[in-house]
Amino acid sequence: MSDNIDQLSINTIRFLAVDAVQKANSGHPGMPMGCAPIAYKLYKNHMSHNPKNPKWLNRDRFILSAGHGSMLLYSILHLSGYDISLDDLKNFRQWESITPGHPEFGLTAGVETTTGPLGQGFANALGMAIAQEYLAAMFNKDDMKILDHHIYGICSDGDLMEGISHEAASLAGHLKLGKVIFFYDDNNISIEGSTSLTFSEDIEKRFESYNWQTIHINDVNDLDQIDKAITSAKGETGKPSLIITKTHIGYGSPNKQDTAAAHGSPLGEEEVKLTKKNFNWPEEKTFFIPDKVTEHFSDVMTKGKIAENYWNKLFDEYKNKYPAEAEQFTKIMNNDFGNEWKLNLPSFTDVGAQIATRTASGNVINAIEKELPTLIGGSSDLAPSTNTLIKDKTSFSAANRVGGNFHFGIREHGMASLLNGMAMYGGIIPYGATFLVFSDYLRPAIRLAAISGIKVIYVFTHDTIGLGEDGPTHQPVEHFAALRAIPKVIVIRPADANETVEAWKVALEHKGSPVALILTRQKIPVLDRSVISPAENLSKGAYVIKDCDAEPQLILMATGSEVSITLDAADILNETGIRTRVISFPSRELFEMQSKEYKEKVLPSKVKARVSVEAGVALGWDKYVGNYGESISIDKFGASAPYKILFENYGFSVENIVNTSKLLLNKISG
Ligand SMILES: Cc1ncc(C[n+]2csc(CCOP(=O)(O)OP(=O)(O)O)c2C)c(N)n1
């Protein structure tokens, strides 16, 4: 074994990863073996972090975007003193362990975000940097900087091949996010072999053109080069830095180094032995941590404690000098946003007025934003259409960090992943907007927000063929179903302006998962609440919006813009003696959270004649309409025409609802 404590420590990281992957008989040993020196230098020498308080607000963040190299992260967290035991490392990838295949936010101390789907961690980190800039501008004072830290990360070839890295890096350079320092694990290998198969752009030129600083390390095992690179990255405060680092996948493995074989499979018993021999490491030992290494790392916790104590003192002084700000900062970072905003929620009393729900949503945001200064967001170049601009706030930019309006550019995927980073940073309620049809472009990041248990609010407008002339490319049909299919995502499609207010209220009060608000482009009537149930019922997901005099024979259920025509159809049916109940059904997820009794009350099992009315695919409605029911739906693509003509031709008319209902009743009774 080497006498050099640095080498000994780095090799410990390497072999913890190698042994854990071997024991689990699955995982990725090559990346940790190559990048161990980076993790070592960051956690041991450069990062300001306290392993005993992984949530300390002013810690440096580290994001392993190449999440498949998770054992690198778990090993360095263990050695640094985070709450990950050696047994946890031995349980890598096992049932209920805190060391899953890829890092998961909220599960493991010191894991800042969920990574694995390549490119996401990279963009999340940039979102965290945005959050830091915004909160720092809000709370830092010239004499006291309570948020002043770096955001480090490692990204791989795969991260930089993914489109999302282009979107996010482009915006980050434009916004001059100088606190970001990413290492690029430049090992020339991905799963199918050499990256020369697919990847020949000049990364340095690419990032320079994004307005990043680029730095080179031509041998990751030269620790001086790592130190120098970090120092010069920190020295550049006006640009994010990419440290292009030459590494070797599977470093030290005699037969697998620099080959794809080291990427995603255990080295194999024999090769593990040969590799240990190569490093002069005790061959017979597994999960071996030399005492000297344990000792060597003990100062990480001491230094971390001192750093946090120092910050605590600074924050005490801040509290004395700026008590109001300190109180607000503490509340916000604890996700306590108060209740004042609720008093400002608008109410739409102009019955019969025609208001698009996107317009109502814009009114809500603007009515409450003052009481919610960290409700911030924007759109991917569609703010005038999504109505998401906050009129009294400026735009966030390189020169203006207090701006609460974000211009993400036409970068939906990047936007969604940046929003995730903003949410994970804490203190921010981020929202992002685009047309519903483009929710597909955000989908991977929405899924990760749901897995990570973080709240991001999506404002998806232009929600059906009701958007009209733009035609089938812009008309969502499968998108309600597609969003509802993601576990934990709360999808809400309000029926009118007042339900839109309630939808925002639910979204803002909800915790622990993303919320998608689905809104119309076209104007729809403000429903007359003096004759139907109050819009507050939206929080139950589905409610009887208008009932018949006695027990219903027929139940009509509708969402969004289809509710008003369904109410009209029910009036006709009731007049003809068919006792018809109408259910406004804005959110399946909220409805499923209700008690069995409530659900039975709204949808009595004995009423078999049920019709759903929603301008999207029927998928999923069978659960509610049952075996005998019908769905008025769109199970094909839309078309380019004025929306009223489309609604008529696709069956979303009072007449068709009435006829479908009558036919159904005949069928059932016959
Ligand atoms: C979005 C996405 N697509 C595909 C994968 C599967 N995958 C995991 S790692 C990887 C590429 C590996 O190459 P690289 O990023 O260079 O990592 P290294 O081999 O150097 O560890 C792929 C395709 C993934 N994790 N995420």
The ligand as an SDF file (V2000), in Angstrom:
LIG
                    3D

 26 27  0  0  0  0  0  0  0  0999 V2000
  -31.2160    9.7970  -20.2520 C   0  0  0  0  0  0  0  0  0  0  0  0
  -30.4030    8.5500  -20.1130 C   0  0  0  0  0  0  0  0  0  0  0  0
  -30.2160    7.7670  -21.1730 N   0  0  0  0  0  0  0  0  0  0  0  0
  -29.5250    6.6130  -21.0470 C   0  0  0  0  0  0  0  0  0  0  0  0
  -29.0160    6.2220  -19.8490 C   0  0  0  0  0  0  0  0  0  0  0  0
  -28.2930    4.8910  -19.7110 C   0  0  0  0  0  0  0  0  0  0  0  0
  -26.8580    5.1750  -19.4880 N   0  0  0  0  0  0  0  0  0  0  0  0
  -26.3130    5.1250  -18.2760 C   0  0  0  0  0  0  0  0  0  0  0  0
  -24.7190    5.6270  -18.2870 S   0  0  0  0  0  0  0  0  0  0  0  0
  -24.7500    5.8600  -19.9520 C   0  0  0  0  0  0  0  0  0  0  0  0
  -23.5710    6.4200  -20.7140 C   0  0  0  0  0  0  0  0  0  0  0  0
  -22.2890    6.1290  -20.1240 C   0  0  0  0  0  0  0  0  0  0  0  0
  -21.2980    6.9600  -20.6070 O   0  0  0  0  0  0  0  0  0  0  0  0
  -20.7210    8.1480  -19.7500 P   0  0  0  0  0  0  0  0  0  0  0  0
  -21.7670    9.1080  -19.4720 O   0  0  0  0  0  0  0  0  0  0  0  0
  -19.5250    8.6500  -20.4650 O   0  0  0  0  0  0  0  0  0  0  0  0
  -20.3140    7.4850  -18.3820 O   0  0  0  0  0  0  0  0  0  0  0  0
  -19.0380    6.5700  -18.1120 P   0  0  0  0  0  0  0  0  0  0  0  0
  -19.1340    5.3960  -19.0420 O   0  0  0  0  0  0  0  0  0  0  0  0
  -17.8640    7.3990  -18.3850 O   0  0  0  0  0  0  0  0  0  0  0  0
  -19.1750    6.1710  -16.6870 O   0  0  0  0  0  0  0  0  0  0  0  0
  -25.9890    5.5490  -20.4710 C   0  0  0  0  0  0  0  0  0  0  0  0
  -26.3230    5.6130  -21.9110 C   0  0  0  0  0  0  0  0  0  0  0  0
  -29.2390    7.0780  -18.7490 C   0  0  0  0  0  0  0  0  0  0  0  0
  -28.7980    6.8020  -17.5400 N   0  0  0  0  0  0  0  0  0  0  0  0
  -29.9050    8.2420  -18.9100 N   0  0  0  0  0  0  0  0  0  0  0  0
  1  2  1  0
  2  3  1  0
  2 26  2  0
  3  4  2  0
  4  5  1  0
  5  6  1  0
  5 24  2  0
  6  7  1  0
  7  8  2  0
  7 22  1  0
  8  9  1  0
  9 10  1  0
 10 11  1  0
 10 22  2  0
 11 12  1  0
 12 13  1  0
 13 14  1  0
 14 15  2  0
 14 16  1  0
 14 17  1  0
 17 18  1  0
 18 19  2  0
 18 20  1  0
 18 21  1  0
 22 23  1  0
 24 25  1  0
 24 26  1  0
M  CHG  1   7   1
M  END
$$$$
